[in-house]
Amino acid sequence: MKKVVCFGEVLWDVLPTGKQPGGAPFNVAIHLHQLGQPVELISRVGRDDLGQELLDFLQARGLSTATVQRGETHLTGVVKANVGDRNEVVYKIVQPVAWDYIMYSDELAQLVANADMFVFGSLAARQEGSRDTLYRLLPHARFRVFDVNMRAPHYTREVVDHLLAHADLVKVNEHELAEIMGWYNQSAAEETALPWLAERFSLQAVCVTLGAEGAILWKDGQLYRSPGIPVEVQDTIGSGDAFLAALLTGWLAGQDPQECLRRACVTGALVATHQGATPVLTPAAVDEFMRERAG
């Protein structure tokens, strides 16, 4: 069975209703596991109660915590999320925290080298510690998935360019795509932007998520589109992460790109009908939801 390694932040989203485990790589890892995909998570938490709770949560969901480091000097990450608008969540991301200091080791390099996919984002590269570790791990990866995740002010063009240049598959949302294309004075129209990015950075595929409008995938010289699935949104936290987990699961299984994209849209929509980033999810639940909503 193919294995995925996710790298980056694990944290607590502090909402008006209480705190919930989160962080894009954390959410992607949990959803991959729920969809039946073997996965390991490389991150770091503080040696504090919040860190222990995150480890306990991972173990309760059946994931290994062997590569989640424990730090003595920095606290476990916290993000304050404002969900006044259910479709557009605003985050205040505390720094520095434990996941800014993920330490490199030869064992991690070997883990990445043995995996079929290595998933990472730009947020974990905001500070030198974890950024250096990520940059050292990237050459070991067989297939590199860049989940862009640009959160102001936690990114620079230099870092995003570097990660684009070391990716095979890139996932962006429509706002990120517009900003990146603006850096190069290029149009953000998906029909031209996705092939341009793929050629510029030697990418195998580019995927742009369009929120309620669905998503577009460029792969092997062809554009694939999948419409959004109308749902009663509870919140959109984790929807993009569930989308990516489903897309990668389909990709590794050799699914047709159109089917892969459709299933990813359905999975993201299903998560949006729940509160929180990581509701319990099964492939059977996705199948049933797809039959009900997507035809």
Secondary structure, 3 states (H helix, E strand, C coil): CCCEEEECCCEEEEECCEEEEECHHHHHHHHHHHCCCCEEEEEEEECCHHHHHHHHHHHHCCCCCCCEEEECCCCCEEEEEEEEECCEEEEEECCCCHHHHCCCCHHHHHHHHHCCEEEEECHHHCCHHHHHHHHHHHHHCCCEEEECCCCCCCCCHHHHHHHHHCCCEEEEEHHHHHHHHHHCCCCCCHHHHHHHHHHHHCCCEEEEECHHHCEEEEECCEEEEECCCCCCCCCCCCHHHHHHHHHHHHHHCCCCHHHHHHHHHHHHHHHHCCCCCCCCCCHHHHHHHHHHHHC
